[in-house]
Amino acid sequence: MASPAGMQLAQTLRESVADLKKACAGISEATASRAPQGRWSPKEILSHLLNPEGKDWITISKRFLAEDTPTIDLYVETFYSAERAKMSFAALLARLEKDYEALAQFALSLSDEQLARKAHIPLFKDSPLGEYPALSSVIGGVGRFHVAFHIEHMREIRAALS
């Protein structure tokens, strides 16, 4: 049976993705590839939320379990590759939904002890999560804060492009 913490993390992820889908509703393919000066396009925002190829949130999360306090180097960019540029906006959103549902399922599979495992993430040093966050904090942060931030980002971009 899933831990209460794992169930809450899964619910948060699912709600965040549902809110993101609402923010993306009605964005045309032409608009999805456009960006205001100095900002990201809607497709770039989704690509960023997907992380770079091979470093999705499940891959990152599994390192918390496989290694003792692994150092995880994260960085901020769009991760918008030629492959992702060829994908439709709808396909990027569907992939994001699939990846985040897999993360929700992963969270449901974890014990409280596993969720308490820590990693060293230098990028988070000055963030509320701190430089040595627990896995539960990272998964929760992805759902509660990271996706929420980019929902607002998406709304700003939509408004600027309309």
LOSE-915810 format. One line per field, with one value per atom (N, C-alpha, C): z, y, x; residue in three letters; residue number from 0. Coordinates in nm, 3 decimals, decimal comma. Layout:
N
w <- (Z / ...)
v <- (Y / ...)
u <- (X / ...)
code <- (ALA / ...)
pos <- (NUM / ...)
END
This chain:
162
w <- (0,000 / 0,000 / 0,000 / -0,073 / -0,084 / 0,048 / 0,075 / 0,195 / 0,175 / 0,283 / 0,270 / 0,200 / 0,229 / 0,164 / 0,013 / -0,025 / -0,168 / -0,238 / -0,170 / -0,228 / -0,247 / -0,150 / -0,162 / -0,275 / -0,289 / -0,398 / -0,534 / -0,547 / -0,673 / -0,706 / -0,607 / -0,628 / -0,670 / -0,605 / -0,639 / -0,782 / -0,822 / -0,960 / -1,060 / -1,033 / -1,125 / -1,135 / -1,023 / -1,024 / -1,099 / -1,080 / -1,149 / -1,300 / -1,343 / -1,487 / -1,543 / -1,470 / -1,515 / -1,530 / -1,435 / -1,444 / -1,562 / -1,587 / -1,702 / -1,832 / -1,841 / -1,962 / -1,987 / -1,881 / -1,895 / -1,947 / -1,896 / -1,940 / -2,085 / -2,133 / -2,271 / -2,369 / -2,318 / -2,404 / -2,503 / -2,627 / -2,731 / -2,792 / -2,746 / -2,809 / -2,943 / -3,048 / -3,182 / -3,204 / -3,302 / -3,336 / -3,377 / -3,449 / -3,491 / -3,371 / -3,277 / -3,157 / -3,068 / -3,062 / -2,973 / -3,004 / -3,126 / -3,165 / -3,160 / -3,129 / -3,123 / -2,980 / -2,969 / -2,836 / -2,841 / -2,737 / -2,727 / -2,716 / -2,751 / -2,745 / -2,609 / -2,611 / -2,490 / -2,399 / -2,445 / -2,362 / -2,432 / -2,363 / -2,419 / -2,489 / -2,589 / -2,656 / -2,572 / -2,598 / -2,527 / -2,543 / -2,663 / -2,682 / -2,599 / -2,587 / -2,506 / -2,358 / -2,313 / -2,173 / -2,146 / -2,234 / -2,215 / -2,220 / -2,313 / -2,324 / -2,195 / -2,139 / -2,013 / -1,902 / -1,895 / -1,793 / -1,811 / -1,934 / -1,961 / -1,921 / -1,899 / -1,868 / -1,993 / -1,987 / -2,104 / -2,125 / -2,247 / -2,278 / -2,184 / -2,127 / -2,040 / -1,897 / -1,866 / -1,730 / -1,684 / -1,713 / -1,668 / -1,516 / -1,457 / -1,310 / -1,248 / -1,318 / -1,263 / -1,259 / -1,365 / -1,368 / -1,254 / -1,236 / -1,127 / -0,992 / -0,976 / -0,849 / -0,813 / -0,911 / -0,885 / -0,831 / -0,863 / -0,809 / -0,658 / -0,603 / -0,458 / -0,391 / -0,460 / -0,404 / -0,432 / -0,543 / -0,585 / -0,525 / -0,484 / -0,435 / -0,299 / -0,221 / -0,095 / -0,122 / -0,099 / -0,118 / -0,250 / -0,361 / -0,491 / -0,516 / -0,590 / -0,636 / -0,769 / -0,777 / -0,898 / -0,951 / -1,068 / -1,130 / -1,219 / -1,176 / -1,254 / -1,304 / -1,415 / -1,468 / -1,539 / -1,559 / -1,614 / -1,760 / -1,846 / -1,987 / -2,046 / -2,174 / -2,233 / -2,267 / -2,293 / -2,337 / -2,468 / -2,545 / -2,670 / -2,780 / -2,813 / -2,913 / -3,050 / -3,151 / -3,286 / -3,291 / -3,215 / -3,209 / -3,150 / -3,043 / -2,981 / -3,068 / -3,143 / -3,233 / -3,340 / -3,379 / -3,480 / -3,423 / -3,291 / -3,228 / -3,227 / -3,237 / -3,225 / -3,078 / -3,057 / -2,921 / -2,845 / -2,912 / -2,849 / -2,812 / -2,898 / -2,868 / -2,750 / -2,741 / -2,626 / -2,497 / -2,503 / -2,385 / -2,344 / -2,441 / -2,412 / -2,350 / -2,401 / -2,344 / -2,200 / -2,176 / -2,042 / -1,948 / -1,995 / -1,913 / -1,880 / -1,978 / -1,958 / -1,858 / -1,875 / -1,786 / -1,643 / -1,625 / -1,491 / -1,425 / -1,504 / -1,449 / -1,404 / -1,481 / -1,439 / -1,308 / -1,292 / -1,167 / -1,052 / -1,079 / -0,977 / -0,935 / -1,031 / -1,000 / -0,921 / -0,956 / -0,884 / -0,739 / -0,719 / -0,582 / -0,501 / -0,565 / -0,496 / -0,453 / -0,521 / -0,492 / -0,378 / -0,330 / -0,235 / -0,090 / -0,005 / 0,139 / 0,195 / 0,318 / 0,383 / 0,396 / 0,420 / 0,430 / 0,297 / 0,188 / 0,056 / 0,025 / 0,059 / 0,033 / 0,115 / 0,224 / 0,310 / 0,265 / 0,167 / 0,120 / 0,060 / 0,074 / 0,033 / -0,080 / -0,151 / -0,253 / -0,237 / -0,296 / -0,299 / -0,435 / -0,432 / -0,556 / -0,543 / -0,595 / -0,578 / -0,627 / -0,732 / -0,785 / -0,680 / -0,588 / -0,488 / -0,362 / -0,361 / -0,240 / -0,178 / -0,259 / -0,208 / -0,220 / -0,243 / -0,257 / -0,124 / -0,110 / 0,011 / 0,034 / -0,074 / -0,058 / 0,005 / -0,014 / 0,038 / -0,050 / -0,020 / -0,102 / -0,089 / 0,019 / 0,044 / 0,068 / -0,037 / -0,018 / -0,014 / 0,054 / 0,052 / -0,081 / -0,118 / -0,242 / -0,240 / -0,127 / -0,119 / -0,147 / -0,102 / -0,126 / -0,273 / -0,338 / -0,481 / -0,563 / -0,539 / -0,614 / -0,584 / -0,458 / -0,421 / -0,482 / -0,484 / -0,544 / -0,693 / -0,760 / -0,904 / -0,924 / -0,846 / -0,862 / -0,812 / -0,691 / -0,630 / -0,682 / -0,708 / -0,739 / -0,883 / -0,930 / -1,064 / -1,173 / -1,173 / -1,274 / -1,256 / -1,132 / -1,107 / -1,160 / -1,141 / -1,192 / -1,344 / -1,410 / -1,557 / -1,610 / -1,528 / -1,567 / -1,579 / -1,481 / -1,487 / -1,602 / -1,623 / -1,735 / -1,867 / -1,881 / -2,002 / -2,021 / -1,915 / -1,925 / -1,968 / -1,916 / -1,955 / -2,104 / -2,149 / -2,290 / -2,379 / -2,342 / -2,421 / -2,434 / -2,324 / -2,324 / -2,414 / -2,407 / -2,488 / -2,636 / -2,668 / -2,809 / -2,870 / -2,786 / -2,841 / -2,882)
v <- (-0,119 / 0,000 / 0,125 / 0,223 / 0,348 / 0,424 / 0,492 / 0,574 / 0,698 / 0,755 / 0,880 / 0,991 / 0,997 / 1,100 / 1,074 / 0,949 / 0,914 / 0,944 / 0,917 / 0,946 / 1,097 / 1,176 / 1,321 / 1,374 / 1,320 / 1,363 / 1,331 / 1,210 / 1,170 / 1,262 / 1,291 / 1,379 / 1,519 / 1,571 / 1,703 / 1,707 / 1,605 / 1,599 / 1,596 / 1,513 / 1,501 / 1,632 / 1,697 / 1,825 / 1,932 / 1,933 / 2,032 / 2,012 / 1,888 / 1,861 / 1,897 / 1,869 / 1,907 / 2,059 / 2,133 / 2,280 / 2,327 / 2,261 / 2,297 / 2,273 / 2,161 / 2,131 / 2,239 / 2,288 / 2,396 / 2,522 / 2,552 / 2,672 / 2,660 / 2,537 / 2,514 / 2,500 / 2,483 / 2,460 / 2,575 / 2,538 / 2,638 / 2,701 / 2,665 / 2,720 / 2,651 / 2,728 / 2,670 / 2,629 / 2,545 / 2,501 / 2,620 / 2,714 / 2,833 / 2,917 / 2,934 / 3,011 / 2,938 / 2,806 / 2,726 / 2,741 / 2,775 / 2,788 / 2,932 / 3,025 / 3,166 / 3,205 / 3,308 / 3,358 / 3,509 / 3,577 / 3,720 / 3,740 / 3,858 / 3,890 / 3,853 / 3,772 / 3,736 / 3,637 / 3,576 / 3,481 / 3,345 / 3,246 / 3,112 / 3,099 / 3,014 / 2,981 / 2,877 / 2,858 / 2,751 / 2,613 / 2,582 / 2,453 / 2,445 / 2,555 / 2,556 / 2,537 / 2,593 / 2,576 / 2,428 / 2,363 / 2,220 / 2,139 / 2,173 / 2,102 / 2,115 / 2,235 / 2,257 / 2,168 / 2,160 / 2,077 / 1,928 / 1,889 / 1,750 / 1,716 / 1,818 / 1,798 / 1,749 / 1,745 / 1,694 / 1,546 / 1,501 / 1,359 / 1,277 / 1,172 / 1,084 / 1,133 / 1,251 / 1,304 / 1,347 / 1,262 / 1,293 / 1,279 / 1,321 / 1,323 / 1,184 / 1,081 / 0,945 / 0,902 / 0,927 / 0,893 / 0,963 / 1,092 / 1,168 / 1,109 / 1,081 / 1,029 / 0,894 / 0,810 / 0,677 / 0,685 / 0,793 / 0,810 / 0,828 / 0,888 / 0,902 / 0,765 / 0,665 / 0,531 / 0,444 / 0,468 / 0,383 / 0,424 / 0,549 / 0,599 / 0,666 / 0,668 / 0,741 / 0,887 / 0,972 / 1,117 / 1,151 / 1,113 / 1,144 / 1,294 / 1,337 / 1,476 / 1,478 / 1,562 / 1,572 / 1,714 / 1,724 / 1,854 / 1,888 / 1,984 / 2,037 / 2,175 / 2,213 / 2,347 / 2,392 / 2,522 / 2,581 / 2,618 / 2,556 / 2,593 / 2,527 / 2,551 / 2,496 / 2,348 / 2,297 / 2,159 / 2,132 / 2,238 / 2,231 / 2,182 / 2,055 / 1,990 / 1,994 / 1,955 / 1,945 / 1,843 / 1,735 / 1,633 / 1,691 / 1,766 / 1,825 / 1,935 / 2,004 / 2,108 / 2,046 / 1,923 / 1,854 / 1,804 / 1,790 / 1,739 / 1,848 / 1,808 / 1,905 / 1,946 / 2,057 / 2,104 / 1,999 / 1,943 / 1,840 / 1,717 / 1,679 / 1,563 / 1,592 / 1,712 / 1,749 / 1,745 / 1,798 / 1,798 / 1,655 / 1,570 / 1,430 / 1,358 / 1,386 / 1,324 / 1,372 / 1,500 / 1,554 / 1,486 / 1,474 / 1,410 / 1,265 / 1,194 / 1,055 / 1,048 / 1,134 / 1,134 / 1,168 / 1,266 / 1,308 / 1,206 / 1,135 / 1,026 / 0,913 / 0,886 / 0,785 / 0,827 / 0,955 / 1,004 / 0,989 / 1,017 / 0,998 / 0,852 / 0,761 / 0,617 / 0,576 / 0,634 / 0,606 / 0,652 / 0,773 / 0,825 / 0,732 / 0,676 / 0,583 / 0,455 / 0,420 / 0,295 / 0,308 / 0,429 / 0,453 / 0,450 / 0,399 / 0,400 / 0,536 / 0,562 / 0,687 / 0,695 / 0,582 / 0,579 / 0,619 / 0,566 / 0,602 / 0,749 / 0,798 / 0,939 / 1,034 / 0,984 / 1,066 / 1,068 / 0,986 / 0,984 / 1,119 / 1,155 / 1,287 / 1,279 / 1,391 / 1,407 / 1,545 / 1,560 / 1,691 / 1,754 / 1,864 / 1,933 / 2,078 / 2,108 / 2,242 / 2,354 / 2,332 / 2,436 / 2,483 / 2,396 / 2,428 / 2,494 / 2,521 / 2,573 / 2,692 / 2,787 / 2,908 / 2,904 / 2,787 / 2,772 / 2,724 / 2,729 / 2,676 / 2,527 / 2,452 / 2,309 / 2,283 / 2,375 / 2,357 / 2,268 / 2,266 / 2,196 / 2,044 / 1,994 / 1,850 / 1,812 / 1,823 / 1,796 / 1,646 / 1,614 / 1,478 / 1,454 / 1,330 / 1,293 / 1,344 / 1,334 / 1,383 / 1,533 / 1,608 / 1,752 / 1,785 / 1,706 / 1,730 / 1,697 / 1,581 / 1,544 / 1,645 / 1,680 / 1,779 / 1,914 / 1,952 / 2,080 / 2,085 / 1,973 / 1,966 / 1,993 / 1,928 / 1,944 / 2,076 / 2,113 / 2,233 / 2,362 / 2,365 / 2,492 / 2,504 / 2,403 / 2,414 / 2,419 / 2,324 / 2,325 / 2,449 / 2,484 / 2,603 / 2,729 / 2,742 / 2,857 / 2,865 / 2,751 / 2,751 / 2,759 / 2,729 / 2,756 / 2,908 / 2,980 / 3,128 / 3,180 / 3,120 / 3,155 / 3,137 / 3,023 / 2,995 / 3,099 / 3,135 / 3,237 / 3,372 / 3,409 / 3,535 / 3,533 / 3,423 / 3,410 / 3,416 / 3,343 / 3,348 / 3,490 / 3,563 / 3,701 / 3,788 / 3,770 / 3,852 / 3,820 / 3,697 / 3,657 / 3,684 / 3,715 / 3,735 / 3,879)
u <- (0,084 / 0,000 / 0,089 / 0,046 / 0,123 / 0,121 / 0,231 / 0,236 / 0,148 / 0,097 / 0,019 / 0,099 / 0,229 / 0,312 / 0,320 / 0,338 / 0,343 / 0,211 / 0,100 / -0,032 / -0,050 / -0,005 / -0,016 / 0,071 / 0,192 / 0,281 / 0,219 / 0,163 / 0,101 / -0,017 / -0,098 / -0,213 / -0,167 / -0,065 / -0,013 / 0,038 / 0,112 / 0,163 / 0,048 / -0,051 / -0,165 / -0,244 / -0,264 / -0,337 / -0,258 / -0,127 / -0,043 / -0,046 / -0,039 / -0,044 / -0,182 / -0,287 / -0,422 / -0,432 / -0,375 / -0,375 / -0,291 / -0,179 / -0,095 / -0,170 / -0,240 / -0,317 / -0,422 / -0,486 / -0,584 / -0,516 / -0,397 / -0,324 / -0,281 / -0,264 / -0,221 / -0,337 / -0,457 / -0,574 / -0,590 / -0,609 / -0,635 / -0,513 / -0,394 / -0,273 / -0,254 / -0,250 / -0,235 / -0,089 / -0,069 / 0,066 / 0,153 / 0,095 / 0,171 / 0,213 / 0,123 / 0,153 / 0,253 / 0,243 / 0,329 / 0,477 / 0,510 / 0,651 / 0,700 / 0,613 / 0,652 / 0,686 / 0,770 / 0,807 / 0,821 / 0,776 / 0,803 / 0,955 / 1,001 / 1,144 / 1,204 / 1,309 / 1,379 / 1,309 / 1,201 / 1,124 / 1,120 / 1,069 / 1,054 / 0,920 / 0,915 / 0,789 / 0,715 / 0,585 / 0,514 / 0,579 / 0,629 / 0,696 / 0,825 / 0,896 / 1,018 / 0,985 / 0,875 / 0,834 / 0,807 / 0,731 / 0,704 / 0,832 / 0,921 / 1,048 / 1,129 / 1,129 / 1,199 / 1,141 / 1,009 / 0,945 / 0,973 / 1,007 / 1,042 / 1,186 / 1,269 / 1,411 / 1,485 / 1,617 / 1,690 / 1,665 / 1,683 / 1,667 / 1,756 / 1,700 / 1,776 / 1,790 / 1,735 / 1,742 / 1,603 / 1,504 / 1,368 / 1,362 / 1,252 / 1,242 / 1,249 / 1,205 / 1,215 / 1,361 / 1,435 / 1,577 / 1,651 / 1,621 / 1,682 / 1,640 / 1,512 / 1,461 / 1,522 / 1,543 / 1,600 / 1,742 / 1,811 / 1,947 / 1,944 / 1,838 / 1,825 / 1,827 / 1,771 / 1,759 / 1,881 / 1,947 / 2,058 / 2,192 / 2,204 / 2,332 / 2,313 / 2,417 / 2,414 / 2,444 / 2,347 / 2,357 / 2,426 / 2,364 / 2,426 / 2,429 / 2,529 / 2,531 / 2,459 / 2,357 / 2,275 / 2,289 / 2,350 / 2,371 / 2,252 / 2,176 / 2,065 / 2,103 / 2,049 / 2,071 / 1,945 / 1,935 / 1,814 / 1,837 / 1,761 / 1,754 / 1,631 / 1,606 / 1,483 / 1,493 / 1,613 / 1,633 / 1,557 / 1,539 / 1,463 / 1,555 / 1,544 / 1,630 / 1,564 / 1,641 / 1,586 / 1,473 / 1,487 / 1,382 / 1,253 / 1,266 / 1,148 / 1,088 / 1,169 / 1,118 / 1,028 / 1,057 / 0,977 / 0,843 / 0,836 / 0,713 / 0,607 / 0,482 / 0,374 / 0,361 / 0,294 / 0,268 / 0,188 / 0,088 / 0,005 / 0,088 / 0,183 / 0,268 / 0,360 / 0,414 / 0,498 / 0,416 / 0,295 / 0,210 / 0,171 / 0,144 / 0,110 / 0,230 / 0,348 / 0,469 / 0,490 / 0,470 / 0,484 / 0,383 / 0,260 / 0,156 / 0,195 / 0,247 / 0,290 / 0,406 / 0,506 / 0,623 / 0,586 / 0,498 / 0,461 / 0,367 / 0,287 / 0,207 / 0,298 / 0,403 / 0,500 / 0,567 / 0,597 / 0,654 / 0,554 / 0,428 / 0,324 / 0,317 / 0,320 / 0,317 / 0,441 / 0,555 / 0,679 / 0,666 / 0,613 / 0,595 / 0,505 / 0,403 / 0,313 / 0,383 / 0,490 / 0,560 / 0,662 / 0,686 / 0,794 / 0,747 / 0,834 / 0,810 / 0,849 / 0,808 / 0,848 / 1,000 / 1,063 / 1,210 / 1,274 / 1,222 / 1,276 / 1,251 / 1,134 / 1,102 / 1,190 / 1,246 / 1,332 / 1,478 / 1,514 / 1,653 / 1,690 / 1,816 / 1,862 / 1,963 / 1,974 / 2,076 / 2,138 / 2,254 / 2,321 / 2,288 / 2,213 / 2,175 / 2,223 / 2,343 / 2,400 / 2,309 / 2,232 / 2,143 / 2,042 / 2,006 / 1,904 / 1,960 / 2,091 / 2,156 / 2,082 / 2,042 / 1,978 / 1,826 / 1,771 / 1,626 / 1,567 / 1,435 / 1,372 / 1,398 / 1,430 / 1,457 / 1,592 / 1,686 / 1,821 / 1,905 / 2,031 / 2,129 / 2,121 / 2,059 / 2,048 / 1,901 / 1,819 / 1,676 / 1,645 / 1,536 / 1,483 / 1,410 / 1,401 / 1,332 / 1,188 / 1,122 / 0,983 / 0,977 / 1,076 / 1,078 / 1,099 / 1,182 / 1,207 / 1,083 / 1,023 / 0,902 / 0,791 / 0,774 / 0,673 / 0,701 / 0,828 / 0,866 / 0,838 / 0,859 / 0,828 / 0,680 / 0,596 / 0,451 / 0,398 / 0,434 / 0,376 / 0,435 / 0,564 / 0,628 / 0,676 / 0,749 / 0,807 / 0,701 / 0,610 / 0,503 / 0,416 / 0,384 / 0,300 / 0,367 / 0,496 / 0,570 / 0,555 / 0,568 / 0,562 / 0,419 / 0,320 / 0,181 / 0,164 / 0,212 / 0,205 / 0,289 / 0,404 / 0,491 / 0,415 / 0,347 / 0,269 / 0,160 / 0,092 / -0,014 / 0,043 / 0,157 / 0,222 / 0,259 / 0,313 / 0,354 / 0,230 / 0,126 / 0,001 / -0,049 / -0,052 / -0,103 / -0,015 / 0,114 / 0,206 / 0,193 / 0,158 / 0,148 / 0,011 / -0,088 / -0,224 / -0,246)
code <- (MET / MET / MET / ALA / ALA / ALA / SER / SER / SER / PRO / PRO / PRO / ALA / ALA / ALA / GLY / GLY / GLY / MET / MET / MET / GLN / GLN / GLN / LEU / LEU / LEU / ALA / ALA / ALA / GLN / GLN / GLN / THR / THR / THR / LEU / LEU / LEU / ARG / ARG / ARG / GLU / GLU / GLU / SER / SER / SER / VAL / VAL / VAL / ALA / ALA / ALA / ASP / ASP / ASP / LEU / LEU / LEU / LYS / LYS / LYS / LYS / LYS / LYS / ALA / ALA / ALA / CYS / CYS / CYS / ALA / ALA / ALA / GLY / GLY / GLY / ILE / ILE / ILE / SER / SER / SER / GLU / GLU / GLU / ALA / ALA / ALA / THR / THR / THR / ALA / ALA / ALA / SER / SER / SER / ARG / ARG / ARG / ALA / ALA / ALA / PRO / PRO / PRO / GLN / GLN / GLN / GLY / GLY / GLY / ARG / ARG / ARG / TRP / TRP / TRP / SER / SER / SER / PRO / PRO / PRO / LYS / LYS / LYS / GLU / GLU / GLU / ILE / ILE / ILE / LEU / LEU / LEU / SER / SER / SER / HIS / HIS / HIS / LEU / LEU / LEU / LEU / LEU / LEU / ASN / ASN / ASN / PRO / PRO / PRO / GLU / GLU / GLU / GLY / GLY / GLY / LYS / LYS / LYS / ASP / ASP / ASP / TRP / TRP / TRP / ILE / ILE / ILE / THR / THR / THR / ILE / ILE / ILE / SER / SER / SER / LYS / LYS / LYS / ARG / ARG / ARG / PHE / PHE / PHE / LEU / LEU / LEU / ALA / ALA / ALA / GLU / GLU / GLU / ASP / ASP / ASP / THR / THR / THR / PRO / PRO / PRO / THR / THR / THR / ILE / ILE / ILE / ASP / ASP / ASP / LEU / LEU / LEU / TYR / TYR / TYR / VAL / VAL / VAL / GLU / GLU / GLU / THR / THR / THR / PHE / PHE / PHE / TYR / TYR / TYR / SER / SER / SER / ALA / ALA / ALA / GLU / GLU / GLU / ARG / ARG / ARG / ALA / ALA / ALA / LYS / LYS / LYS / MET / MET / MET / SER / SER / SER / PHE / PHE / PHE / ALA / ALA / ALA / ALA / ALA / ALA / LEU / LEU / LEU / LEU / LEU / LEU / ALA / ALA / ALA / ARG / ARG / ARG / LEU / LEU / LEU / GLU / GLU / GLU / LYS / LYS / LYS / ASP / ASP / ASP / TYR / TYR / TYR / GLU / GLU / GLU / ALA / ALA / ALA / LEU / LEU / LEU / ALA / ALA / ALA / GLN / GLN / GLN / PHE / PHE / PHE / ALA / ALA / ALA / LEU / LEU / LEU / SER / SER / SER / LEU / LEU / LEU / SER / SER / SER / ASP / ASP / ASP / GLU / GLU / GLU / GLN / GLN / GLN / LEU / LEU / LEU / ALA / ALA / ALA / ARG / ARG / ARG / LYS / LYS / LYS / ALA / ALA / ALA / HIS / HIS / HIS / ILE / ILE / ILE / PRO / PRO / PRO / LEU / LEU / LEU / PHE / PHE / PHE / LYS / LYS / LYS / ASP / ASP / ASP / SER / SER / SER / PRO / PRO / PRO / LEU / LEU / LEU / GLY / GLY / GLY / GLU / GLU / GLU / TYR / TYR / TYR / PRO / PRO / PRO / ALA / ALA / ALA / LEU / LEU / LEU / SER / SER / SER / SER / SER / SER / VAL / VAL / VAL / ILE / ILE / ILE / GLY / GLY / GLY / GLY / GLY / GLY / VAL / VAL / VAL / GLY / GLY / GLY / ARG / ARG / ARG / PHE / PHE / PHE / HIS / HIS / HIS / VAL / VAL / VAL / ALA / ALA / ALA / PHE / PHE / PHE / HIS / HIS / HIS / ILE / ILE / ILE / GLU / GLU / GLU / HIS / HIS / HIS / MET / MET / MET / ARG / ARG / ARG / GLU / GLU / GLU / ILE / ILE / ILE / ARG / ARG / ARG / ALA / ALA / ALA / ALA / ALA / ALA / LEU / LEU / LEU / SER / SER / SER)
pos <- (0 / 0 / 0 / 1 / 1 / 1 / 2 / 2 / 2 / 3 / 3 / 3 / 4 / 4 / 4 / 5 / 5 / 5 / 6 / 6 / 6 / 7 / 7 / 7 / 8 / 8 / 8 / 9 / 9 / 9 / 10 / 10 / 10 / 11 / 11 / 11 / 12 / 12 / 12 / 13 / 13 / 13 / 14 / 14 / 14 / 15 / 15 / 15 / 16 / 16 / 16 / 17 / 17 / 17 / 18 / 18 / 18 / 19 / 19 / 19 / 20 / 20 / 20 / 21 / 21 / 21 / 22 / 22 / 22 / 23 / 23 / 23 / 24 / 24 / 24 / 25 / 25 / 25 / 26 / 26 / 26 / 27 / 27 / 27 / 28 / 28 / 28 / 29 / 29 / 29 / 30 / 30 / 30 / 31 / 31 / 31 / 32 / 32 / 32 / 33 / 33 / 33 / 34 / 34 / 34 / 35 / 35 / 35 / 36 / 36 / 36 / 37 / 37 / 37 / 38 / 38 / 38 / 39 / 39 / 39 / 40 / 40 / 40 / 41 / 41 / 41 / 42 / 42 / 42 / 43 / 43 / 43 / 44 / 44 / 44 / 45 / 45 / 45 / 46 / 46 / 46 / 47 / 47 / 47 / 48 / 48 / 48 / 49 / 49 / 49 / 50 / 50 / 50 / 51 / 51 / 51 / 52 / 52 / 52 / 53 / 53 / 53 / 54 / 54 / 54 / 55 / 55 / 55 / 56 / 56 / 56 / 57 / 57 / 57 / 58 / 58 / 58 / 59 / 59 / 59 / 60 / 60 / 60 / 61 / 61 / 61 / 62 / 62 / 62 / 63 / 63 / 63 / 64 / 64 / 64 / 65 / 65 / 65 / 66 / 66 / 66 / 67 / 67 / 67 / 68 / 68 / 68 / 69 / 69 / 69 / 70 / 70 / 70 / 71 / 71 / 71 / 72 / 72 / 72 / 73 / 73 / 73 / 74 / 74 / 74 / 75 / 75 / 75 / 76 / 76 / 76 / 77 / 77 / 77 / 78 / 78 / 78 / 79 / 79 / 79 / 80 / 80 / 80 / 81 / 81 / 81 / 82 / 82 / 82 / 83 / 83 / 83 / 84 / 84 / 84 / 85 / 85 / 85 / 86 / 86 / 86 / 87 / 87 / 87 / 88 / 88 / 88 / 89 / 89 / 89 / 90 / 90 / 90 / 91 / 91 / 91 / 92 / 92 / 92 / 93 / 93 / 93 / 94 / 94 / 94 / 95 / 95 / 95 / 96 / 96 / 96 / 97 / 97 / 97 / 98 / 98 / 98 / 99 / 99 / 99 / 100 / 100 / 100 / 101 / 101 / 101 / 102 / 102 / 102 / 103 / 103 / 103 / 104 / 104 / 104 / 105 / 105 / 105 / 106 / 106 / 106 / 107 / 107 / 107 / 108 / 108 / 108 / 109 / 109 / 109 / 110 / 110 / 110 / 111 / 111 / 111 / 112 / 112 / 112 / 113 / 113 / 113 / 114 / 114 / 114 / 115 / 115 / 115 / 116 / 116 / 116 / 117 / 117 / 117 / 118 / 118 / 118 / 119 / 119 / 119 / 120 / 120 / 120 / 121 / 121 / 121 / 122 / 122 / 122 / 123 / 123 / 123 / 124 / 124 / 124 / 125 / 125 / 125 / 126 / 126 / 126 / 127 / 127 / 127 / 128 / 128 / 128 / 129 / 129 / 129 / 130 / 130 / 130 / 131 / 131 / 131 / 132 / 132 / 132 / 133 / 133 / 133 / 134 / 134 / 134 / 135 / 135 / 135 / 136 / 136 / 136 / 137 / 137 / 137 / 138 / 138 / 138 / 139 / 139 / 139 / 140 / 140 / 140 / 141 / 141 / 141 / 142 / 142 / 142 / 143 / 143 / 143 / 144 / 144 / 144 / 145 / 145 / 145 / 146 / 146 / 146 / 147 / 147 / 147 / 148 / 148 / 148 / 149 / 149 / 149 / 150 / 150 / 150 / 151 / 151 / 151 / 152 / 152 / 152 / 153 / 153 / 153 / 154 / 154 / 154 / 155 / 155 / 155 / 156 / 156 / 156 / 157 / 157 / 157 / 158 / 158 / 158 / 159 / 159 / 159 / 160 / 160 / 160 / 161 / 161 / 161)
END
